[in-house]
Amino acid sequence: MSRKMTKSILSRDEITLFKHSEELKNTELYGNLYSVITNISNLKSITINELVDLGLNDIGVKILTQNKKRLSDNIKREWYVRANSAEDPNKRVRCGLCNTPNRYLFYIINRFNSTQLNVGSTCMTKFPEIEGYASHKHQLAQIQRTQKETERWQIFNEKFPNIEDTIQSIDTYFNNLPILLSYDIYYPFRDKVIQLRKMYNDYIKHGTKDMDGLFGSIERLLNGCKVLKSKAEKFIKNNINDKLVCKRSEIEWILNNKDIDFLYEISKNNGRYTPESIGEVYSINFIIVNLL
């Protein structure tokens, strides 16, 4: 050859995949490429010059320098992804192509010689044409998302034990108030419940770079909900028997049938109906209980 070619022509993962495939055994098409690759002892990326030094003939040189993509496509068609991918949290299994410890693994099988290789998720992205990759990529992505969400939940739960139960308890309490609270309690309480749920869910799904800021915000919201719950219980105790106070069933009816501003108007009147607002409530239950 007239000049040295120092750029790698085959990566380690390609060498491993190629040497376990059947395509290269066709010596008429590929010369002695298969035997040269099979005899490589130190698996690492390799240049054409190094392959020539190992005895690669002109046919092999030509296929790699001029038609490598077609060769690679033919080889990838031999392989398919096994039904299930897997996760190894301890990274004890090494990728069968690059030898790197991997947490997330694909298992691919050669349809002609039944060779099975475990392939790490990073290496697998280099061979997206392998049959079944797309669907199992989705499966693996879901495994990864679930794992990350679990890790975030563990971090959050160390700071706020049983946080999901706590949020659900606050949510349930607010959404089952027996009567409508006054505006200065109801709407701040509602907003804090919404913010608390949203902050928690957003963190579990997407994480955050500012854990201290998040924890501080959650702490303030939890304390705020505690204060407002105390105010709510006092308000309920003092107003539960008021015939003009808006009851739970009416809150639900208003939320489903009227503009949200209507509930706002009633809450502004300390949770009690005015002569004007009471005429706007025409739910069957309300009519039966109050007007018949």
C-alpha positions in Angstrom: 0.0 0.0 0.0 1.3 3.5 -0.9 0.5 5.2 2.4 -0.1 4.3 6.0 -3.8 4.3 7.1 -3.9 4.8 10.8 -7.7 5.4 11.2 -9.5 2.3 12.7 -11.5 0.4 10.1 -13.1 -2.0 12.6 -14.1 -1.3 16.2 -13.8 -3.9 19.0 -17.6 -4.4 19.0 -17.6 -4.9 15.2 -14.8 -7.4 15.4 -16.7 -9.5 18.0 -19.9 -9.4 16.0 -18.2 -10.2 12.8 -16.2 -13.2 14.1 -19.4 -14.8 15.5 -21.3 -14.4 12.2 -21.5 -16.7 9.2 -21.4 -14.1 6.4 -17.6 -13.7 6.4 -17.1 -17.4 5.8 -17.8 -16.9 2.1 -14.2 -16.7 0.9 -15.1 -15.9 -2.7 -16.8 -12.7 -1.6 -14.6 -11.7 1.4 -11.3 -13.4 0.8 -9.5 -14.4 4.1 -11.2 -11.7 6.1 -13.0 -14.2 8.4 -9.8 -16.2 9.2 -7.9 -13.0 9.9 -10.6 -11.6 12.2 -11.0 -14.9 14.0 -7.2 -15.0 14.7 -7.1 -11.5 16.3 -6.0 -12.2 19.8 -6.1 -8.7 21.3 -9.6 -7.5 20.8 -9.4 -3.7 20.2 -10.1 -1.4 17.3 -7.9 -2.1 14.4 -6.6 -0.4 11.2 -6.4 -1.7 7.7 -2.6 -1.7 7.9 -2.7 -3.8 11.1 -5.0 -6.2 9.3 -2.7 -6.4 6.3 0.1 -7.1 8.7 -1.9 -10.0 10.1 -2.2 -11.4 6.5 -5.4 -9.8 5.1 -5.5 -10.3 1.3 -6.5 -7.8 -1.3 -10.2 -9.0 -1.5 -10.5 -8.4 2.3 -8.9 -5.0 2.0 -11.2 -4.0 -0.8 -14.4 -5.1 1.0 -13.5 -3.2 4.1 -12.4 0.0 2.4 -15.0 0.1 -0.4 -18.0 -2.0 0.7 -18.0 -2.2 4.5 -21.5 -0.9 4.9 -23.0 -3.7 2.8 -21.0 -6.3 4.6 -22.2 -4.9 8.0 -25.8 -4.8 6.9 -25.6 -8.5 5.8 -24.1 -9.5 9.1 -26.7 -7.6 11.2 -29.4 -9.5 9.3 -28.1 -12.7 10.9 -28.9 -11.5 14.4 -32.1 -10.9 16.3 -32.9 -9.7 19.9 -34.0 -12.4 22.2 -37.5 -12.0 23.8 -36.4 -10.4 27.0 -33.7 -7.8 27.8 -32.4 -7.7 31.4 -31.0 -5.5 34.1 -28.0 -6.3 36.3 -27.8 -3.5 39.0 -24.4 -4.8 40.2 -22.9 -4.7 36.7 -21.4 -8.1 37.0 -22.1 -9.0 33.4 -19.8 -7.6 30.7 -20.9 -6.6 27.3 -20.2 -9.5 24.9 -19.0 -7.0 22.3 -16.9 -4.4 24.1 -16.3 -6.2 27.4 -17.6 -3.2 29.5 -19.6 -3.9 32.6 -23.2 -3.2 31.9 -26.3 -2.6 33.9 -28.7 -3.0 31.0 -28.3 -5.8 28.6 -29.7 -7.1 25.3 -29.3 -10.7 24.4 -28.9 -11.3 20.6 -28.8 -14.6 18.9 -27.4 -15.6 15.5 -30.1 -17.3 13.5 -27.6 -19.5 11.6 -25.2 -20.7 14.2 -27.2 -20.1 17.4 -24.4 -18.1 19.0 -25.8 -15.9 21.8 -24.1 -12.6 22.9 -25.1 -10.3 25.7 -24.8 -6.8 24.5 -24.7 -3.7 26.7 -27.2 -0.9 25.9 -24.5 1.5 24.7 -23.0 -1.0 22.2 -26.5 -1.9 21.1 -27.2 1.6 19.9 -24.4 1.0 17.3 -26.4 -1.8 15.7 -30.0 -0.5 15.5 -30.7 -2.6 12.4 -30.6 -5.8 14.3 -34.0 -7.4 14.2 -36.1 -6.6 17.3 -33.9 -3.8 18.5 -36.5 -1.1 18.2 -39.2 -2.8 20.3 -36.7 -3.9 22.9 -35.1 -0.5 23.0 -38.5 0.8 24.1 -38.7 -2.0 26.7 -35.2 -1.2 28.0 -35.9 2.5 28.1 -38.9 1.8 30.3 -36.8 -0.3 32.6 -34.3 2.5 32.9 -37.0 5.1 33.5 -38.6 3.0 36.2 -35.2 2.4 37.8 -34.3 6.1 37.9 -37.8 6.9 39.3 -37.2 4.3 42.1 -33.8 5.8 42.9 -35.3 9.3 43.1 -38.1 8.0 45.3 -35.6 6.4 47.7 -33.7 9.7 48.0 -37.0 11.6 48.6 -38.2 9.0 51.1 -35.0 9.3 53.1 -35.8 13.0 53.7 -39.6 12.7 54.0 -40.5 9.1 55.1 -43.8 7.8 53.7 -44.1 11.0 51.6 -46.5 9.4 49.1 -48.9 8.4 51.9 -48.5 11.9 53.4 -49.4 13.6 50.1 -52.3 11.3 49.5 -53.6 11.9 53.0 -53.5 15.7 52.5 -55.1 15.3 49.1 -57.8 13.0 50.4 -58.6 15.4 53.3 -58.9 18.4 51.1 -61.0 16.7 48.5 -63.5 15.4 51.1 -64.1 18.5 53.1 -67.6 18.3 54.4 -68.3 22.0 53.7 -66.8 24.8 51.6 -64.2 26.7 53.6 -63.8 30.4 53.5 -61.8 31.9 50.7 -58.7 32.7 52.8 -58.5 29.0 53.8 -59.9 27.1 50.8 -57.9 28.5 48.0 -54.5 28.7 49.7 -55.1 25.1 50.8 -56.1 24.0 47.3 -53.0 25.7 45.8 -50.6 24.1 48.3 -52.1 20.6 47.7 -51.7 21.1 43.9 -48.1 22.4 44.2 -47.1 19.6 46.6 -48.4 16.9 44.3 -46.9 18.5 41.2 -43.4 19.1 42.8 -43.2 15.5 43.9 -44.4 14.0 40.6 -42.1 16.3 38.6 -39.1 15.3 40.7 -39.9 11.5 40.4 -40.3 11.8 36.7 -37.5 14.2 35.8 -35.3 14.8 38.8 -33.7 18.1 39.8 -30.3 19.6 40.1 -31.3 21.6 43.2 -32.3 19.0 45.8 -31.8 21.5 48.7 -34.2 23.9 47.0 -36.7 21.2 46.3 -36.6 19.8 49.9 -37.0 23.4 51.3 -40.1 24.0 49.1 -41.6 20.7 50.1 -41.0 21.4 53.8 -42.7 24.8 53.5 -45.7 23.3 51.6 -46.1 20.5 54.2 -46.0 23.0 57.1 -48.4 25.2 55.2 -50.8 22.4 54.7 -50.6 21.5 58.4 -51.4 25.1 59.4 -54.3 25.3 56.9 -55.7 21.9 58.0 -55.8 23.1 61.5 -57.7 26.3 60.4 -60.0 24.1 58.2 -60.9 21.9 61.2 -61.7 24.9 63.3 -63.8 26.5 60.5 -65.7 23.2 60.0 -66.4 22.8 63.7 -67.9 26.3 63.8 -69.9 26.1 60.6 -70.9 22.5 59.9 -74.5 23.1 61.2 -75.1 26.3 59.3 -77.9 25.7 56.9 -76.6 28.2 54.4 -73.1 26.8 54.2 -72.1 25.0 51.0 -71.9 21.3 51.6 -69.7 18.6 50.1 -72.2 17.3 47.6 -72.9 20.9 46.4 -69.2 21.6 46.0 -69.0 18.5 43.7 -72.1 19.6 41.8 -70.7 23.2 41.4 -67.3 21.9 40.2 -69.1 19.7 37.6 -71.8 22.0 36.5 -70.9 25.6 37.1 -68.1 28.0 36.4 -65.3 27.8 38.9 -65.9 31.5 39.6 -69.2 30.5 41.2 -67.4 28.5 43.9 -65.1 31.5 44.4 -68.0 33.8 45.0 -69.5 31.5 47.7 -66.2 31.0 49.4 -65.8 34.8 49.5 -69.0 34.9 51.5 -67.4 32.7 54.2 -68.5 29.5 52.4 -72.2 30.5 52.7 -74.9 31.1 50.1 -76.3 34.5 49.4 -80.0 34.9 48.2 -78.6 35.3 44.7 -76.2 32.3 44.7 -78.6 29.9 46.4 -80.9 30.4 43.4 -78.2 29.2 41.1 -77.9 25.8 42.7 -80.4 23.4 41.1 -79.0 19.9 41.8 -81.6 17.3 42.6 -80.0 16.5 46.0 -79.9 20.1 47.0 -83.5 20.7 46.1 -84.7 17.6 48.0 -82.7 18.5 51.1 -83.4 22.2 51.2 -86.4 23.2 49.2 -89.0 20.3 49.5 
